[in-house]
Amino acid sequence: MGTLMDKKNNDVKVPIGPGAKVKLTFSVMLDSGEVVDSTGVRTVEFVVGDGNLLPGFECAMFGLRTGDKKRISISPEDGFGETNTENVHRFKRTEFKVNMELAEGLMMSFADAQNTELPGVIVGVSDDFVDVDFNHPLAGKNLIFEVDIHSVEQVTNEILRVSN
């Protein structure tokens, strides 16, 4: 059984939780094993609750400490949410440029009512209509999150974000 003392500096190993600053490397994969995101060997840093990682990913790491490596399964509810059929919209083909080649799987950028860029994936094309899915590409997918915790430091006792 491991010790909670860091042999390098004799400090107690801080667990990941609210107010912790974490340096880690990670990979995110689909059930099929396809890697959809990875830091590679480059460490990244976040403070629990700062919004850099989804709350479901953060919570899945609670209790891990410096030196821990873990493979974590993340359900759609804790990841990018379920696919919402209301996020699939039908446009008239005439709303696209005449010479524009449209095909299923093509990702395009659209502007919403506030002129904010919104990515969408074409999921259907006919002579009259184009169906576009505005769900996150990983919505509805089970994910596998492999983490290697390089350091954990308690930086605040405040909880930065309250989950609903």
DSSP file (Angstrom, degrees, kcal/mol; ACC not computed):
  #  RESIDUE AA STRUCTURE BP1 BP2  ACC     N-H-->O    O-->H-N    N-H-->O    O-->H-N    TCO  KAPPA ALPHA  PHI   PSI    X-CA   Y-CA   Z-CA
    1    1 A M              0   0    0      0, 0.0     0, 0.0     0, 0.0     0, 0.0   0.000 360.0 360.0 360.0 138.6    0.0    0.0    0.0
    2    2 A G        -     0   0    0      1,-0.1     2,-0.3     2,-0.0     0, 0.0  -0.164 360.0-119.6 -74.5 167.0    1.3    3.5   -0.9
    3    3 A T        -     0   0    0      2,-0.2     4,-0.1     1,-0.1    -1,-0.1  -0.746   7.2-136.6-104.5 154.5    2.2    6.3    1.4
    4    4 A L  S    S+     0   0    0     -2,-0.3     9,-4.0     2,-0.1     2,-0.4   0.428  79.6  96.5 -87.4   1.1    0.6    9.7    1.4
    5    5 A M  B    S-A   12   0A   0      7,-0.2     2,-0.7     8,-0.0     7,-0.2  -0.774  75.4-132.3 -94.2 135.0    4.0   11.3    1.8
    6    6 A D     >  -     0   0    0      5,-3.0     4,-2.3    -2,-0.4     3,-0.5  -0.774  13.1-152.3 -82.8 115.6    5.9   12.6   -1.2
    7    7 A K  T  4 S+     0   0    0     -2,-0.7    -1,-0.2     1,-0.2    -2,-0.0   0.784  88.9  63.3 -61.7 -27.2    9.4   11.1   -0.9
    8    8 A K  T  4 S+     0   0    0      1,-0.2    -1,-0.2     3,-0.1    -3,-0.0   0.917 128.2   2.2 -66.5 -44.6   10.8   14.0   -2.8
    9    9 A N  T  4 S-     0   0    0     -3,-0.5    -2,-0.2     2,-0.2    -1,-0.2   0.259  92.2-118.1-131.8  14.1    9.9   16.8   -0.4
   10   10 A N     <  +     0   0    0     -4,-2.3     2,-0.3     1,-0.2    -3,-0.2   0.699  66.1 141.9  58.0  21.5    8.2   15.0    2.5
   11   11 A D        -     0   0    0     -5,-0.4    -5,-3.0     1,-0.1     2,-0.2  -0.648  61.1-101.7 -90.0 151.4    4.9   16.9    1.8
   12   12 A V  B     -A    5   0A   0     -2,-0.3     2,-0.6    -7,-0.2    -7,-0.2  -0.526  41.1-112.1 -67.0 135.1    1.6   15.2    2.2
   13   13 A K        -     0   0    0     -9,-4.0    -1,-0.1    -2,-0.2   140,-0.1  -0.613  32.4-137.8 -73.3 119.0    0.2   14.2   -1.2
   14   14 A V        -     0   0    0     -2,-0.6    52,-0.4   138,-0.5     2,-0.2  -0.600  13.7-130.8 -79.1 132.2   -2.8   16.5   -1.8
   15   15 A P        -     0   0    0      0, 0.0     2,-0.3     0, 0.0    50,-0.2  -0.534  28.4-100.1 -80.1 151.4   -5.9   14.8   -3.3
   16   16 A I  S    S+     0   0    0     48,-2.6    47,-2.6    45,-0.4    48,-0.1  -0.545  71.0 116.5 -68.4 132.1   -7.6   16.3   -6.3
   17   17 A G    >   -     0   0    0     -2,-0.3     3,-1.9    45,-0.2    31,-0.3  -0.934  67.9 -25.5-173.9-173.7  -10.7   18.1   -5.1
   18   18 A P  T 3  S+     0   0    0      0, 0.0   141,-0.1     0, 0.0   138,-0.1  -0.239 127.8  17.3 -53.2 134.3  -12.2   21.6   -5.0
   19   19 A G  T 3  S+     0   0    0     29,-0.7   136,-2.7     1,-0.3   137,-1.5   0.512  93.2 134.0  82.9   5.8   -9.5   24.3   -5.0
   20   20 A A  E <   -B  154   0B   0     -3,-1.9    28,-2.6   134,-0.2     2,-0.5  -0.714  48.9-144.7 -92.8 139.4   -6.8   22.0   -6.3
   21   21 A K  E     -BC 153  47B   0    132,-3.8   132,-2.4    -2,-0.3     2,-0.4  -0.901  25.3-165.9 -97.9 127.6   -4.3   23.0   -9.0
   22   22 A V  E     -BC 152  46B   0     24,-3.2    24,-2.0    -2,-0.5     2,-0.5  -0.942  18.6-164.2-123.6 133.5   -3.5   19.9  -11.1
   23   23 A K  E     +BC 151  45B   0    128,-2.5   127,-2.6    -2,-0.4   128,-1.8  -0.974  34.5 143.9-111.1 130.0   -0.8   19.3  -13.7
   24   24 A L  E     -BC 149  44B   0     20,-2.4    20,-2.8    -2,-0.5     2,-0.4  -0.957  45.0-130.7-153.7 167.1   -1.5   16.2  -15.8
   25   25 A T  E     +B  148   0B   0    123,-1.8   123,-2.3    -2,-0.3     2,-0.3  -0.941  36.4 173.2-117.8 150.1   -1.3   14.5  -19.2
   26   26 A F  E     -B  147   0B   0     -2,-0.4    13,-2.7   121,-0.2    14,-0.5  -0.990  25.6-155.7-153.8 160.9   -4.4   12.9  -20.6
   27   27 A S  E     -BD 146  38B   0    119,-1.9   119,-2.7    -2,-0.3     2,-0.5  -0.985  11.2-153.7-133.2 145.0   -6.0   11.1  -23.6
   28   28 A V  E     +BD 145  37B   0      9,-3.2     8,-3.0    -2,-0.3     9,-1.4  -0.988  21.4 177.1-120.2 127.8   -9.7   10.9  -24.4
   29   29 A M  E     -BD 144  35B   0    115,-2.9   115,-3.0    -2,-0.5     6,-0.2  -0.886  27.5-121.0-128.5 157.1  -10.8    8.0  -26.5
   30   30 A L  E >   -B  143   0B   0      4,-2.3     3,-2.3    -2,-0.3   113,-0.2  -0.443  44.6 -96.8 -82.5 167.7  -14.1    6.5  -27.8
   31   31 A D  T 3  S+     0   0    0    111,-0.7   112,-0.1     1,-0.3    -1,-0.1   0.817 126.1  62.9 -54.0 -30.8  -15.2    3.0  -26.8
   32   32 A S  T 3  S-     0   0    0      2,-0.1    -1,-0.3     1,-0.1     3,-0.1   0.624 120.0-109.8 -70.5 -13.5  -13.6    1.9  -30.2
   33   33 A G    <   +     0   0    0     -3,-2.3     2,-0.3     1,-0.3    -2,-0.1   0.303  69.6 146.1  98.0  -7.9  -10.2    3.1  -28.9
   34   34 A E        -     0   0    0      1,-0.1    -4,-2.3    -5,-0.1     2,-0.5  -0.485  49.1-130.4 -65.4 125.3  -10.1    6.0  -31.4
   35   35 A V  E     +D   29   0B   0     -2,-0.3    -6,-0.3    -6,-0.2     3,-0.1  -0.674  30.2 174.7 -79.6 124.3   -8.2    8.9  -29.7
   36   36 A V  E     +     0   0B   0     -8,-3.0     2,-0.3    -2,-0.5    -7,-0.2   0.590  68.5   7.3-106.0 -15.7  -10.2   12.1  -30.0
   37   37 A D  E     +D   28   0B   0     -9,-1.4    -9,-3.2     3,-0.0    -1,-0.4  -0.946  64.4 166.4-162.2 145.2   -8.0   14.4  -27.8
   38   38 A S  E     -D   27   0B   0     -2,-0.3   -11,-0.2   -11,-0.3     3,-0.1  -0.967  33.7-150.2-160.4 144.1   -4.6   14.0  -26.2
   39   39 A T    >   -     0   0    0    -13,-2.7     3,-1.6     1,-0.3     2,-0.2   0.550  38.1-157.3 -86.8  -9.0   -2.0   16.2  -24.5
   40   40 A G  T 3   -     0   0    0    -14,-0.5    -1,-0.3     1,-0.3   -14,-0.1  -0.500  65.2 -29.3  65.0-133.4    0.7   13.8  -25.6
   41   41 A V  T 3  S+     0   0    0     -2,-0.2     2,-0.4    -3,-0.1    -1,-0.3   0.533 115.2 105.2 -91.5  -7.1    3.7   14.2  -23.4
   42   42 A R    <   -     0   0    0     -3,-1.6     2,-0.2     1,-0.0   -18,-0.1  -0.600  68.8-134.8 -77.6 126.1    3.0   17.9  -22.8
   43   43 A T        -     0   0    0     -2,-0.4     2,-0.3   -18,-0.1   -18,-0.2  -0.534  17.6-160.2 -78.4 147.8    1.5   18.6  -19.3
   44   44 A V  E     -C   24   0B   0    -20,-2.8   -20,-2.4    -2,-0.2     2,-0.4  -0.865   5.3-144.8-121.6 160.7   -1.5   20.8  -19.0
   45   45 A E  E     +C   23   0B   0     -2,-0.3     2,-0.3   -22,-0.2   -22,-0.2  -0.970  21.7 161.7-131.1 141.2   -2.7   22.6  -15.8
   46   46 A F  E     -C   22   0B   0    -24,-2.0   -24,-3.2    -2,-0.4     2,-0.5  -0.981  32.3-129.5-149.3 158.8   -6.1   23.5  -14.5
   47   47 A V  E >   -C   21   0B   0     -2,-0.3     3,-2.7   -26,-0.2     5,-0.3  -0.954  44.3-101.2-107.5 130.4   -7.7   24.5  -11.2
   48   48 A V  T 3  S+     0   0    0    -28,-2.6   -29,-0.7    -2,-0.5   112,-0.4  -0.269 110.4  19.0 -52.4 124.7  -10.7   22.4  -10.2
   49   49 A G  T 3  S+     0   0    0      4,-0.2    -1,-0.3   111,-0.1   113,-0.1   0.410  88.1 114.0  95.2  -0.9  -13.7   24.5  -11.1
   50   50 A D  S <  S-     0   0    0     -3,-2.7    -2,-0.1     1,-0.1     0, 0.0   0.546  85.4-115.5 -82.9  -4.1  -12.0   27.0  -13.5
   51   51 A G  S    S+     0   0    0      2,-0.3    -3,-0.1    -4,-0.2    -1,-0.1   0.426  86.1 113.6  90.3  -2.2  -14.0   25.7  -16.5
   52   52 A N  S    S+     0   0    0     -5,-0.3     2,-0.3     1,-0.1    -4,-0.1   0.815  81.5  34.6 -72.9 -29.0  -11.0   24.3  -18.5
   53   53 A L  S    S-     0   0    0      2,-0.0    -2,-0.3     3,-0.0    -4,-0.2  -0.920  98.1 -97.9-121.8 151.3  -12.3   20.7  -18.0
   54   54 A L    >>  -     0   0    0     -2,-0.3     4,-2.2     1,-0.1     3,-0.9  -0.377  34.8-118.6 -62.1 143.4  -15.9   19.5  -18.0
   55   55 A P  H 3> S+     0   0    0      0, 0.0     4,-3.1     0, 0.0     5,-0.2   0.851 114.1  57.8 -53.3 -36.8  -17.2   19.0  -14.4
   56   56 A G  H 3> S+     0   0    0     22,-0.4     4,-1.4    23,-0.2    23,-0.1   0.860 107.6  46.6 -63.4 -35.4  -17.7   15.2  -15.1
   57   57 A F  H <> S+     0   0    0     -3,-0.9     4,-0.7    21,-0.2    -1,-0.2   0.915 114.0  48.5 -70.6 -43.6  -14.0   14.8  -16.0
   58   58 A E  H >X S+     0   0    0     -4,-2.2     3,-1.5     1,-0.2     4,-0.6   0.956 111.5  48.5 -60.2 -51.4  -13.0   16.8  -12.9
   59   59 A C  H >< S+     0   0    0     -4,-3.1     3,-1.1     1,-0.3    -1,-0.2   0.847 103.9  60.8 -60.5 -35.0  -15.2   14.8  -10.5
   60   60 A A  H 3< S+     0   0    0     -4,-1.4    -1,-0.3     1,-0.3    -2,-0.2   0.732 105.9  48.9 -65.1 -20.7  -14.0   11.5  -12.0
   61   61 A M  H X< S+     0   0    0     -3,-1.5     3,-2.5    -4,-0.7   -45,-0.4   0.528  79.3 127.9 -94.8  -7.5  -10.4   12.5  -10.8
   62   62 A F  T << S+     0   0    0     -3,-1.1   -45,-0.2    -4,-0.6     3,-0.1  -0.231  75.2  22.1 -53.4 133.6  -11.4   13.5   -7.3
   63   63 A G  T 3  S+     0   0    0    -47,-2.6    -1,-0.3     1,-0.4   -46,-0.1   0.136  91.2 126.0  95.0 -19.1   -9.2   11.7   -4.8
   64   64 A L    <   -     0   0    0     -3,-2.5   -48,-2.6   -48,-0.1    -1,-0.4  -0.378  42.3-161.4 -69.8 154.2   -6.3   11.1   -7.2
   65   65 A R    >   -     0   0    0    -50,-0.2     3,-2.5     1,-0.1    84,-0.2  -0.805  34.3 -57.9-131.4 170.2   -2.9   12.3   -6.1
   66   66 A T  T 3  S+     0   0    0    -52,-0.4    84,-0.2     1,-0.3    -1,-0.1  -0.221 124.0  22.3 -48.5 131.1    0.5   13.1   -7.6
   67   67 A G  T 3  S+     0   0    0     82,-2.8    -1,-0.3     1,-0.3     2,-0.1   0.215  91.2 131.5  93.5 -14.6    1.8   10.0   -9.4
   68   68 A D    <   -     0   0    0     -3,-2.5    81,-3.0    80,-0.1     2,-0.4  -0.453  36.3-167.5 -73.6 144.4   -1.6    8.3   -9.9
   69   69 A K  E     +E  148   0B   0     79,-0.2     2,-0.3    -2,-0.1    79,-0.2  -0.994  14.7 171.9-127.0 136.4   -2.5    7.0  -13.4
   70   70 A K  E     -E  147   0B   0     77,-2.1    77,-2.8    -2,-0.4     2,-0.5  -1.000  32.1-143.6-149.9 147.0   -6.1    6.0  -14.1
   71   71 A R  E     -E  146   0B   0     -2,-0.3     2,-0.4    75,-0.2    75,-0.2  -0.961  30.3-171.3-107.7 121.0   -8.4    5.0  -16.9
   72   72 A I  E     -E  145   0B   0     73,-2.8    73,-3.4    -2,-0.5     2,-0.5  -0.948  18.4-141.8-122.6 130.6  -11.9    6.5  -16.3
   73   73 A S  E     -E  144   0B   0     -2,-0.4     2,-0.5    71,-0.2    71,-0.2  -0.794  18.5-162.4 -89.4 131.2  -15.1    5.7  -18.2
   74   74 A I  E     -E  143   0B   0     69,-3.4    69,-2.9    -2,-0.5   -17,-0.1  -0.965   8.0-143.5-117.8 122.9  -17.2    8.9  -18.7
   75   75 A S    >>  -     0   0    0     -2,-0.5     4,-1.1    67,-0.2     3,-0.8  -0.386  30.9-105.6 -77.3 161.4  -20.9    8.5  -19.6
   76   76 A P  G >4>S+     0   0    0      0, 0.0     5,-2.8     0, 0.0     3,-0.5   0.876 121.0  58.4 -55.0 -37.7  -22.5   11.0  -22.1
   77   77 A E  G 345S+     0   0    0      1,-0.2   -21,-0.1     3,-0.2     5,-0.1   0.848 113.2  38.2 -61.8 -33.4  -24.3   12.7  -19.1
   78   78 A D  G <45S+     0   0    0     -3,-0.8   -22,-0.4   -22,-0.1    -1,-0.2   0.509 125.3  40.3 -94.5  -6.2  -20.9   13.4  -17.4
   79   79 A G  T <<5S-     0   0    0     -4,-1.1   -23,-0.2    -3,-0.5   -22,-0.1   0.546 131.5 -27.7-105.0-108.1  -19.2   14.2  -20.7
   80   80 A F  T   5S-     0   0    0     58,-0.4    56,-0.3    61,-0.3    -3,-0.2   0.205  92.8-112.2-103.4  14.2  -20.6   16.2  -23.6
   81   81 A G      < -     0   0    0     -5,-2.8    59,-3.4    -6,-0.2    60,-0.3  -0.021  42.9 -54.1  83.9 171.8  -24.3   15.4  -22.9
   82   82 A E        -     0   0    0     57,-0.2     2,-0.3    58,-0.1    57,-0.1  -0.461  64.5 -91.4 -80.3 157.3  -26.8   13.3  -24.8
   83   83 A T        -     0   0    0     -2,-0.1     2,-0.6    56,-0.1    -1,-0.1  -0.552  40.0-150.0 -68.3 131.8  -27.6   14.0  -28.5
   84   84 A N    >   -     0   0    0     -2,-0.3     3,-2.2     1,-0.1    50,-0.2  -0.930   8.7-155.1-110.4 115.9  -30.5   16.4  -28.7
   85   85 A T  G >  S+     0   0    0     -2,-0.6     3,-1.5     1,-0.3    -1,-0.1   0.754  93.3  68.1 -62.2 -23.1  -32.7   16.0  -31.8
   86   86 A E  G 3  S+     0   0    0      1,-0.3    -1,-0.3    -3,-0.1    -3,-0.0   0.632  89.5  65.5 -70.7 -11.6  -33.7   19.7  -31.4
   87   87 A N  G <  S+     0   0    0     -3,-2.2    47,-3.1     2,-0.0     2,-0.6   0.359  81.8  89.2 -91.0   5.4  -30.1   20.6  -32.3
   88   88 A V  E <   -F  133   0C   0     -3,-1.5     2,-0.4    45,-0.2    45,-0.2  -0.920  64.0-171.5-102.3 120.4  -30.6   19.2  -35.8
   89   89 A H  E     -F  132   0C   0     43,-3.0    43,-3.2    -2,-0.6     2,-0.5  -0.874  18.1-138.4-118.6 145.9  -31.9   21.9  -38.1
   90   90 A R  E     -F  131   0C   0     -2,-0.4     2,-0.3    41,-0.2    41,-0.2  -0.881  21.3-173.3-103.3 129.0  -33.2   21.8  -41.7
   91   91 A F  E     -F  130   0C   0     39,-2.9    39,-2.6    -2,-0.5     2,-0.2  -0.879  31.2-106.2-116.7 150.8  -32.1   24.6  -44.1
   92   92 A K  E >   -F  129   0C   0     -2,-0.3     3,-2.2    37,-0.2    37,-0.3  -0.568  27.2-127.3 -71.1 139.9  -33.3   25.2  -47.6
   93   93 A R  G >  S+     0   0    0     35,-2.9     3,-1.7     1,-0.3    36,-0.1   0.807 108.0  67.8 -58.1 -29.4  -30.6   24.2  -50.1
   94   94 A T  G 3  S+     0   0    0     34,-0.4    -1,-0.3     1,-0.3     4,-0.1   0.637  84.4  71.3 -68.6 -13.2  -31.0   27.7  -51.6
   95   95 A E  G <  S+     0   0    0     -3,-2.2     2,-0.3     2,-0.1    -1,-0.3   0.577  92.8  69.5 -77.7  -8.4  -29.5   29.2  -48.4
   96   96 A F  S <  S-     0   0    0     -3,-1.7     6,-0.0    -4,-0.2     0, 0.0  -0.751 103.8 -84.3-106.4 155.5  -26.1   27.8  -49.5
   97   97 A K    >   -     0   0    0     -2,-0.3     3,-1.3     1,-0.1    -1,-0.1  -0.288  38.2-124.2 -57.8 142.2  -24.0   29.0  -52.4
   98   98 A V  T 3  S+     0   0    0      1,-0.3    -1,-0.1    -4,-0.1    -2,-0.0   0.885 109.5  42.1 -57.8 -43.7  -25.1   27.4  -55.7
   99   99 A N  T 3  S+     0   0    0      2,-0.1     2,-0.4     0, 0.0    -1,-0.3   0.393  85.7 120.6 -88.5   4.4  -21.6   26.0  -56.4
  100  100 A M    <   -     0   0    0     -3,-1.3     2,-0.7     1,-0.1    -4,-0.1  -0.549  61.3-136.5 -73.9 126.0  -20.9   24.8  -52.8
  101  101 A E        -     0   0    0     -2,-0.4     2,-0.4     2,-0.0    -2,-0.1  -0.740  24.9-169.0 -85.4 115.6  -20.3   21.1  -52.7
  102  102 A L        +     0   0    0     -2,-0.7     2,-0.3    -6,-0.0    23,-0.1  -0.879  11.6 165.5-109.6 135.9  -22.2   19.7  -49.7
  103  103 A A    >   -     0   0    0     -2,-0.4     3,-1.9    21,-0.1    19,-0.3  -0.991  43.8 -88.8-147.0 151.8  -21.8   16.2  -48.3
  104  104 A E  T 3  S+     0   0    0     -2,-0.3    19,-0.2     1,-0.2     3,-0.1  -0.352 113.3  28.8 -59.0 137.8  -22.7   14.3  -45.2
  105  105 A G  T 3  S+     0   0    0     17,-3.4     2,-0.3     1,-0.3    -1,-0.2   0.221  84.4 135.3  94.5 -13.7  -20.0   14.6  -42.5
  106  106 A L    <   -     0   0    0     -3,-1.9    16,-2.8    16,-0.2     2,-0.5  -0.536  47.4-144.2 -71.1 127.4  -18.8   18.1  -43.7
  107  107 A M  E     +G  121   0C   0     -2,-0.3     2,-0.3    14,-0.2    14,-0.2  -0.806  24.6 177.4 -94.1 133.0  -18.3   20.5  -40.8
  108  108 A M  E     -G  120   0C   0     12,-3.2    12,-2.7    -2,-0.5     2,-0.5  -0.889  28.0-120.5-131.3 160.9  -19.2   24.1  -41.5
  109  109 A S  E     -G  119   0C   0     -2,-0.3     2,-0.3    10,-0.2     8,-0.1  -0.892  31.0-178.8-104.2 132.3  -19.3   27.3  -39.5
  110  110 A F  E     -G  118   0C   0      8,-2.5     8,-3.2    -2,-0.5     2,-0.5  -0.811  23.4-126.0-122.1 163.4  -22.6   29.1  -39.1
  111  111 A A  E     -G  117   0C   0     -2,-0.3     6,-0.2     6,-0.2     2,-0.1  -0.949  21.9-148.1-112.0 132.7  -23.6   32.4  -37.4
  112  112 A D    >   -     0   0    0      4,-2.1     3,-2.3    -2,-0.5     6,-0.0  -0.187  43.3 -79.1 -86.3-173.1  -26.4   32.4  -34.8
  113  113 A A  T 3  S+     0   0    0      1,-0.3    -1,-0.1     2,-0.1    -2,-0.0   0.775 134.6  50.2 -60.2 -28.2  -28.7   35.3  -34.1
  114  114 A Q  T 3  S-     0   0    0      2,-0.1    -1,-0.3     3,-0.0     3,-0.1   0.280 119.9-111.1 -92.4  10.4  -26.0   37.1  -32.0
  115  115 A N    <   +     0   0    0     -3,-2.3     2,-0.4     1,-0.2    -2,-0.1   0.757  68.5 149.7  64.8  27.2  -23.5   36.6  -34.9
  116  116 A T        -     0   0    0      1,-0.1    -4,-2.1     2,-0.0    -1,-0.2  -0.736  54.4-106.3 -89.8 138.9  -21.6   34.1  -32.8
  117  117 A E  E     -G  111   0C   0     -2,-0.4    -6,-0.2    -6,-0.2    -1,-0.1  -0.439  39.5-175.7 -67.9 134.4  -19.8   31.3  -34.7
  118  118 A L  E     -G  110   0C   0     -8,-3.2    -8,-2.5    -2,-0.2     2,-0.2  -0.966  16.9-139.6-136.2 115.0  -21.5   28.0  -34.3
  119  119 A P  E     +G  109   0C   0      0, 0.0     2,-0.3     0, 0.0   -10,-0.2  -0.516  25.0 178.0 -76.8 143.4  -20.0   24.8  -35.8
  120  120 A G  E     -G  108   0C   0    -12,-2.7   -12,-3.2    -2,-0.2     2,-0.5  -0.989  22.2-138.5-142.6 150.9  -22.4   22.3  -37.4
  121  121 A V  E     -GH 107 133C   0     12,-2.5    12,-3.2    -2,-0.3     2,-0.4  -0.938  24.0-123.3-112.8 128.5  -22.0   19.0  -39.2
  122  122 A I  E     + H   0 132C   0    -16,-2.8   -17,-3.4    -2,-0.5    10,-0.2  -0.552  33.6 170.8 -70.1 125.0  -24.1   18.2  -42.3
  123  123 A V  E     +     0   0C   0      8,-2.7     2,-0.3    -2,-0.4     9,-0.2   0.443  63.9  20.3-114.9  -5.3  -26.0   15.0  -41.7
  124  124 A G  E     - H   0 131C   0      7,-1.3     7,-2.7   -21,-0.1     2,-0.4  -0.925  56.3-172.7-164.9 139.3  -28.3   15.0  -44.7
  125  125 A V  E     + H   0 130C   0     -2,-0.3     2,-0.2     5,-0.2     5,-0.2  -0.996  13.8 159.8-137.1 129.8  -28.4   16.6  -48.2
  126  126 A S        -     0   0    0      3,-2.8    -2,-0.0    -2,-0.4     0, 0.0  -0.774  56.7 -91.3-132.0-178.2  -31.2   16.5  -50.8
  127  127 A D  S    S+     0   0    0     -2,-0.2     3,-0.1     1,-0.2   -34,-0.0   0.819 125.6  26.5 -64.3 -29.4  -32.0   18.6  -53.8
  128  128 A D  S    S+     0   0    0      1,-0.1   -35,-2.9   -35,-0.1   -34,-0.4   0.714 121.7  37.0-107.0 -26.4  -34.2   20.9  -51.6
  129  129 A F  E     -F   92   0C   0    -37,-0.3    -3,-2.8   -36,-0.1     2,-0.4  -0.910  49.3-156.5-135.8 156.3  -32.8   20.7  -48.1
  130  130 A V  E     -FH  91 125C   0    -39,-2.6   -39,-2.9    -2,-0.3     2,-0.5  -0.994  16.9-151.6-129.0 123.4  -29.7   20.4  -46.0
  131  131 A D  E     -FH  90 124C   0     -7,-2.7    -8,-2.7    -2,-0.4    -7,-1.3  -0.842  14.1-168.1 -97.6 129.4  -29.9   18.9  -42.5
  132  132 A V  E     -FH  89 122C   0    -43,-3.2   -43,-3.0    -2,-0.5     2,-0.6  -0.969  12.8-147.4-124.4 130.7  -27.2   20.2  -40.0
  133  133 A D  E     -FH  88 121C   0    -12,-3.2   -12,-2.5    -2,-0.4   -45,-0.2  -0.863  13.1-178.6 -98.4 119.1  -26.4   18.8  -36.6
  134  134 A F        +     0   0    0    -47,-3.1   -46,-0.1    -2,-0.6    -1,-0.1   0.275  44.8 117.7-100.5   8.4  -25.3   21.4  -34.0
  135  135 A N  S    S-     0   0    0    -48,-0.2   -14,-0.1     1,-0.1   -52,-0.1  -0.384  82.7 -89.8 -66.6 153.7  -24.8   18.9  -31.2
  136  136 A H    >   -     0   0    0    -56,-0.3     3,-2.4     1,-0.1    -1,-0.1  -0.438  38.7-118.8 -59.8 139.5  -21.2   18.6  -29.9
  137  137 A P  T 3  S+     0   0    0      0, 0.0    -1,-0.1     0, 0.0    -2,-0.1   0.750 114.8  47.5 -56.5 -23.5  -19.4   16.0  -32.0
  138  138 A L  T >  S+     0   0    0    -58,-0.1     3,-1.6     2,-0.0   -58,-0.4   0.353  82.6 125.6 -99.7   5.8  -18.9   13.9  -28.8
  139  139 A A  T <  S+     0   0    0     -3,-2.4   -57,-0.2     1,-0.2   -58,-0.1  -0.390  76.4  17.8 -63.0 140.3  -22.5   14.2  -27.6
  140  140 A G  T 3  S+     0   0    0    -59,-3.4     2,-0.4     1,-0.2    -1,-0.2   0.494 101.1 120.8  78.9   3.7  -24.1   10.9  -26.9
  141  141 A K    <   -     0   0    0     -3,-1.6     2,-0.4   -60,-0.3   -61,-0.3  -0.823  62.5-131.3-106.5 138.9  -20.7    9.1  -26.7
  142  142 A N        -     0   0    0     -2,-0.4  -111,-0.7   -67,-0.1     2,-0.3  -0.695  33.5-158.0 -76.9 137.5  -19.2    7.1  -23.9
  143  143 A L  E     -BE  30  74B   0    -69,-2.9   -69,-3.4    -2,-0.4     2,-0.5  -0.879  16.6-144.3-121.9 151.7  -15.6    8.3  -23.4
  144  144 A I  E     -BE  29  73B   0   -115,-3.0  -115,-2.9    -2,-0.3     2,-0.6  -0.979  16.8-164.1-115.0 124.1  -12.5    6.8  -21.9
  145  145 A F  E     -BE  28  72B   0    -73,-3.4   -73,-2.8    -2,-0.5     2,-0.6  -0.935   1.8-167.5-114.0 110.8  -10.3    9.3  -20.1
  146  146 A E  E     -BE  27  71B   0   -119,-2.7  -119,-1.9    -2,-0.6     2,-0.3  -0.896  13.9-175.5-102.2 123.5   -6.8    8.2  -19.3
  147  147 A V  E     -BE  26  70B   0    -77,-2.8   -77,-2.1    -2,-0.6     2,-0.4  -0.894  23.4-166.9-122.8 148.9   -4.9   10.5  -16.9
  148  148 A D  E     -BE  25  69B   0   -123,-2.3  -123,-1.8    -2,-0.3     2,-0.6  -0.948  22.5-145.7-130.2 109.0   -1.4   10.7  -15.5
  149  149 A I  E     +B   24   0B   0    -81,-3.0   -82,-2.8    -2,-0.4  -125,-0.2  -0.665  21.3 176.2 -83.7 117.4   -1.3   13.1  -12.5
  150  150 A H  E     -     0   0B   0   -127,-2.6     2,-0.3    -2,-0.6  -126,-0.2   0.824  66.0  -9.3 -90.3 -36.6    2.0   14.9  -12.4
  151  151 A S  E     -B   23   0B   0   -128,-1.8  -128,-2.5   -85,-0.1     2,-0.4  -0.975  50.9-161.9-161.1 151.4    1.3   17.3   -9.5
  152  152 A V  E     +B   22   0B   0     -2,-0.3  -138,-0.5  -130,-0.2     2,-0.4  -0.998  14.3 176.7-135.3 129.8   -1.6   18.4   -7.2
  153  153 A E  E     -B   21   0B   0   -132,-2.4  -132,-3.8    -2,-0.4     2,-0.7  -0.999  29.8-129.7-135.4 131.9   -1.4   21.5   -5.1
  154  154 A Q  E     +B   20   0B   0     -2,-0.4  -134,-0.2  -134,-0.2     3,-0.1  -0.730  35.2 165.1 -80.9 116.1   -4.2   23.0   -2.9
  155  155 A V        +     0   0    0   -136,-2.7     2,-0.3    -2,-0.7  -135,-0.2   0.646  60.4   9.1-108.3 -19.6   -4.4   26.7   -4.0
  156  156 A T        -     0   0    0   -137,-1.5    -1,-0.3  -138,-0.1  -135,-0.0  -0.989  49.4-143.3-155.1 156.7   -7.7   27.8   -2.5
  157  157 A N  S    S+     0   0    0     -2,-0.3     2,-0.3    -3,-0.1  -137,-0.1   0.361  75.0 102.3 -99.2   1.8  -10.4   26.5   -0.1
  158  158 A E  S    S-     0   0    0   -139,-0.1     2,-0.7     1,-0.0    -2,-0.1  -0.625  73.5-129.4 -87.8 144.3  -13.1   28.1   -2.2
  159  159 A I        -     0   0    0     -2,-0.3  -110,-0.1     1,-0.1     3,-0.1  -0.846  20.1-163.4 -88.9 120.1  -15.3   26.2   -4.6
  160  160 A L        +     0   0    0     -2,-0.7     2,-0.4  -112,-0.4    -1,-0.1   0.794  68.5  29.7 -79.8 -29.3  -15.1   28.1   -7.8
  161  161 A R        -     0   0    0   -113,-0.1     2,-0.6     2,-0.0    -1,-0.2  -0.993  66.6-146.1-136.3 138.5  -18.1   26.6   -9.6
  162  162 A V        -     0   0    0     -2,-0.4     2,-0.2    -3,-0.1  -113,-0.0  -0.915  19.6-141.1-104.6 122.9  -21.3   25.2   -8.3
  163  163 A S              0   0    0     -2,-0.6    -2,-0.0     1,-0.1     0, 0.0  -0.579 360.0 360.0 -81.2 144.2  -22.8   22.3  -10.3
  164  164 A N              0   0    0     -2,-0.2    -1,-0.1     0, 0.0    -2,-0.0   0.447 360.0 360.0 -84.8 360.0  -26.5   22.2  -10.8
